[in-house]
């Protein structure tokens, strides 16, 4: 599928993947609040999931609705999972998953930073957190998704192809290499909570998106 074949169906799919990156970035990148949860449109989340052919949106939507009724409990869960002070079951940094020592600020952190810079993009939250934080990686992919949608609508084949390829390479060499381990870490805390559900949807989406990007690039 090429930019010349831009159709309503293609634009819908590209918009769906952009929305998925934005919604998941919001969930993992910030302490929960009623405003952030309400900003995630559950109908759009389900629709985007259906367009991309992945499951898990219904489970996550239900978890968001339940969690919204007890925000203090959800904040405590976010702290326990992602801040501490105890050992974190699912750290938010790529370097933890690619080193036997599970350390932060590994050379992969610098590789991620250089990837951002190669595309002229500085994600939100930089430099307050390490470059390989999952929220920064998701925001980077969301920014590339913006470029893809814009280039498709304008018929700009060069920018369209460049942004698609950058997204594919970033998933192949970075987020796609550790998203399963991250999701599995969250799954160990239980099956029905918001963050395990978000982790399962994230892993399914990332692997589906890798296939989508390869197909679009031909």
Order of alpha helices (4+ residues) and beta strands (2+ residues): alpha-alpha-alpha-alpha-alpha-alpha-alpha-alpha-alpha-alpha-alpha
